[in-house]
């Protein structure tokens, strides 16, 4: 392998990759059969280098871009984005025999809006499956809202609750730094997260404020994907845990497609209690 640093990933990342692989195959099969659809596209907004190293075995394992390349029937187009130039170059080498692959180096928030989403508008009979898997709060709400408004884009989304808990949610909200609030505002879309994160109850000496739970915050974001972004189908997200069983992030699926949502719900159900 090259000098590019490959991520070491734990068991639950391998579960996530299996979930994505299973649904991508089902999605591509369904879309390829629909004569009205001119192209169905796979998008990986935080693509990485294409392969990872398993913490369990020490072996290289296929990442989501490589898995997507191997899907049959194949996607019409595949779009891979990464901020790191070395990783982007490795993706280009990995996909050099595939003329339908486009690799971008840079900020996915800009690249998706300017270069990728325009190719999969509903009116032009394009459809897309988009993986939004940031390492932390590095994704803007505008991307999620745009996908929901287009009606042609289904998303898998990493809701990075560990980053949120480490840097944004404090038991005393006065201790949250302004730059961390700004990061959360950008991900959530506005500052309304603070009402969810710090619900008030009436105490003996006036209102009491208490930090919310991970599950309550995740439930509120699920409702936001439905009512604000406009996704018709948002199944209950899958909590992804580390080796200590702590939730690192929630994996969401959001779509306008009831069939897709049923398939994902079944896949989530199959994997939900693995490792517990």
Secondary structure, DSSP 8 states (H G I E B T S, - for coil): --SS---EE-HHHHHHHHHHHHHHHHHHHHHHT-TT-SEEEEEETT-TTSEEEETTT--EEE-HHHHHHT-SS--SEEEEEES-HHHHHHHHHHTTT-TTEEEEES-HHHHIIIIIGGGG-GGGTEEEEEEE--SSS---HHHHHHHHHHSSEEEEEEE-HHHHHHHT--SSGGGS-HHHHHHHHHHHSSTTHHHHHEEEEEETTEEEEEE--HHHHHHHHHHHHHHTS--SB----EEEE-TTS-EEEEEEEEBS-HHHHHHHHHHHHHHTTTT-
